């Protein structure tokens, strides 16, 4: 598999993981709780559950949070989290913990469940410097903690690098992702407003999602399903030429032109611009050097 295919496939898989984990509203309260750490679902040796409003997870589920080490002392029944040198401790059976030298009160204590240590996710998130969001309808917990490289990228003055950083940041879904057509298409279109990297859209077949950087993570704030058989003018989003038939969240407004990157596996990467009136200009197919960057400079962007 060549480098383009590996890059595009990785991006497609990442999007699929996020969408599949948060699509639709679950009607069954018994649905298993999903825990995602930096866009990746994680599993442990015991099922997460909710107690007193707090999600408890197996200790080994959150070892993938960047920059932390977690230890369990079976003699003292103590959990210790080391976050780049800052230590926090939690004693099993107690609702008090020490986070960075300060005592805090938790809604639930850690417990032993079938020989497994279950700890409140909120404690782990606070102790690790992560951001946590509980999406109740989808029974999904999002844990977001960017790496230092991600933070450097989003602060870059190079628009291409900043866009790569934005796309790579951990994501949190604040709305329900709407399900699109069934199919195995690996074609994805990413839209960025002119000279912007802090917000973007991603379209796969007949559904599109809107993301924006909030603090040090990306939030999914709007999701919509399109009727690809019907064209319609969208005053708020003129680059979307199809009729919006269903949406979740508040529709954003983008009155400026956008650039687009169209990735297809197998296939290639095409790119172009769409002006604020909705006129699309196809500019060509990316060369290998551009594909390596994922989001590369488009000179015509300045003409929008």
N, C-alpha and C positions, 0 to 999 in steps of 0.2 A: 504494500500500500504506500503510495507516494505521500509527500509531506502535506500537500493540499488536502488529500482525502483524510489524513489523520486529524488535521486541524479542524476541518469542517465537520467531520463526524463527531469529534469531541464536543464541539459547540452544540450540535444537534442533540446529542445524548444528554448534555447538561440541561438543555431546554426541556426535553421530554421528561426528565426526572422531576423537574420542578412542576411542570404542568400536570403530570400524572398523579403527583402526590397531593395536589390541592384542587383538582378539578371537581366541579359540582358541589352541591350541598348534601352532606350525608344525612339521610333520614334515620339511620340506625344509630342510637346512642351507644350501642355495644361495639361499634366499629373500633378496631384497634387504634391506639394512639401512635402517630408517626412522629419521629424525632428527626429533624434535619439539622446537621451541623455544616455550615458553609455550603449550602445547596446539595449536600449529599445525605441521603437517608442513612441512618446508623442503626445497628441492631445490637442487642445485648443478650445476656443469658437469662433474662426474665422480662416479662411484658411490663411496660410502663402502666401506671394507673394514677387516678386522681383521688386525693384525700385532703379534705378541708380546703379545697380550692387550690391545692398545690400538686404539681405533677411530679411523681416520684419515678426515677429511672434507675436501672442497674448501673452501678458505678463504672463498669467498663464501657458504657455507651458513650460517655462524654470524654474519653481519652483522646479523641481526635481533634478537640479544640486546640488551635495553634497556641504554642507558648506555655502550655501547662503540663505539669506532671501530677498525678493523683496517687496517693498511697493509702492503704488500709492497714491499720495496726490492730490485729485480731486480739492482742492481749488487752489493750486499753479501749478497744472498740471505737477507735478514732479515725476519721477521714481527714487527711491533710492535702490541701491543694496548694501547689507552688506555682504562682503565676509570675514567671521571670524574676524570681527572687522574693516576691511578696507572698507570704504564707497565710493561709486561712485554715481553720480547723473546725470540725463538727463532731460532736460526740453522739454516738448512736443512742437513740431513745430520748434525746434532749432537743428542745426547741430553741435553745440558745446556741449561737455559733460565734466564732471570732473571725471577722473578715478584715484582713489588713490591719490587725491590731485593735479593731473596734468590735464591741459586742453588738450583736444583732439578734432580733427575735424572729423566728421563722413560723410560718403557719403550720408546718408539719416537721416532725423530727425524722431522722434517718432510721430505718428499721432493717432487721434481718428477715428476708422473705425467702423461704425454702433454701436456706443456706447462702443466699445472695444478698449483698449489701444494696439497699435501695436508698437513694439520696434525693432530696428535693432539688429539682433542676434549677430553681431560682437561686439557691445557694451556690451551686456550681457556676451558674452564669455570673453572679455578682463577684464570686471569688476569682473568676477567670477573666473579668473585664469584658464579657460578652454582652450582647443585647439579645433579649429573649422576647418572643411574641407568641401568644397562644391563639391560634385560629380555631375557635370553638366549633363552628359548623363543620369544618373539615377534620377536626380532632388532630391537628398538626401543630407541633411545637417547633418554632424556628429559633435556632441559635446562630448568631452572626458575630464573627470576630475576624476582621480582615488581617491579612499578613502585612508586614512592613512594606513589601514590594508593591502590594495593591495600593497602599496609602501613598507611596511615592508616585505611582502612575497617575492616580486621579488628580494629584497636585501639579502634574507636569504641564509646562507651557506648550508642549508639543501636543496638538489636538488629537493626533492619531493614537499616541500613547495614552492620553487621558481617556479616550473612548475605550481603549482596551481595558484600562483599569476599571472603568465604570461597569463594563460588561462582566468583568471577572469578580466584582465585589459580591459578598454574601447577600442573598436575597431573602426578603420577608414578604409574604403575601398578606396584604391587608384586606383583600377582597377575594371573592370566589372566582377562580379561573373557569371560564365557560368552555365547554367541550365543543370541538369542531367536528368536521366530517371524519368518518372512519377512513383510515388509509395509512400506508406506510411511507408516504412521501418524506424525503429528507431534504426538502427545499425550505429555506428560511430566509426571510427578508428583514434586515435591521435598518431602521430609519433614525437618523439623527438630525435635529433642527440645525440650521446654518450656524456654524461656529460654536456649537454646543456639545458638551460631553456629559453634562449632569443629568440629562434625561434622554430616553430613547424608547422606540417601539420595536416590537418583534412580532412578525406575522408568520404563521404556519398554516398553510392551506386557508381555511375560511375563518380563522380566529386570530385576533391581534391583542397584544398586551402592552400596557404603558408602564414604564419604570422610571423612577426618579431617585437620585441619591439623597438620602436623609442621613445626616451625620456621617457615619462611616459604614453604611450599608445601603443597599438598594431596596426600595419598596415597590411592590406591585400595587398600583393605585387604581387601575382601570383595566377591564377586560371586556372584549366585545366579539360577537359572532357576526360574520358578514354573509350576505347572499351574493355569491360570486357570479350569479346569473343576471343580476340586476345592477345597473350603474345608478349612482345617485350622488348629488353634490353634498358634501359634508362641510358646512360653513366653519366649524371649529377645527376640522382636520382636512383641509383640501387635498392632501396627498392620498387620502383613502377614497377611491373612486367607486366603491361598491356600497350598496345599501346596508346600513347597520340594523340588524333585526333583533338583537338582544345585547344587553350590556350590564355590567356589574361595576359599581363604583362611580365616581364622578368623571365625566368625559373632560379631558384636558383641552386647552385651546392652543393651537400652534398656527400663528398667522404668517410666519415666515416660511421660506422655502426649506426643503430638506435634502439631504443626500441619502442614497440607499446603497446597501451592499446585499446582493442576492446570492446566497450560498446554496449549492445543490450537490448532493452526494448520491450517485456518481455524477460527475459533470464538472462544473467550474464555478468561478465567482465572477458575476457581472456587476456593474456598478453604474450609477448615474445620478442625476438630480431631478427634483420635482419642484417647480417654482410655486409661489404662494397662490397662483391661480389654478394649480393642479396640472400644469403642463409637464409631462415627463420627457426627459432627455436621456436616452441610453448612450453611455459613453464608451462601452467596450467591455472586454474581459480582462480580469486581473492577471498579471504575470506572476511568476513564482515568488519573486521578491516581495510583491505586494501581499500575496496570500499569507506569507509568513507573518506579516504584521497584523493580519486579520482586519484591522481598520486602518486604511492607508489614506494618504492625502489625496484629495480630489480638487485639482486647481480650479475647476469650474464652480466650485462652491462659493467663491468670492463674487461670482457674477449673479447669484440668486437675489 
